[in-house]
Amino acid sequence: MRLKSPRVAVRAILKHEGRLLLVNAYPDGQSALMCAPGGGVETGASLPDNLRREVFEETGLHITVGAPCLVNEFHDPASGFHQVDIYFHCVVDGSAQVDPDWKDKEAIVSEWRWVTAAELKDMHHKPDSLRAVAFGDAGAVMYDPLEEIVR
């Protein structure tokens, strides 16, 4: 049996006025799981360029990409899907308001939410280390070992 290579993705730790932007990337509310905006990288573009593209596609926001802050990997044992996410600290360029009528081109993102650390604590989200990365020591780079994705 030939093993598939993990998918590589980039994600934004995008904070504004003490709140972190999260998205629900399950069409039609199939899951309540929230995560940082971002997605798969395309060959030939840098990780920051991919992240700017992904955040714009999902939210309509323009961002400046800063330093990497987390490498996370997750898998779905049922399907064999394995993804490595590289997270970057980012800031919004211009308005931080997501147009409520914004539609990403793949029609996957169904919700956007700016959340506080306290709200994130009580919310179904991945990765498990997201709160520490977003609201902890901004200078720390973390590795979050392989975890099972749970819907």
Protein Blocks (a to p, Z undefined) as FASTA:
>chain_A
ZZddddddddddddeehiacdddfbehhlafcdcdedddddehiafklmmmmmmmmmnop
acdddddfbdcddddfknopacdddddddddehjfbdcfkbccfklmagbdcdddfklmm
mpccddfklmmmmmmcfkbccddddddddZZ
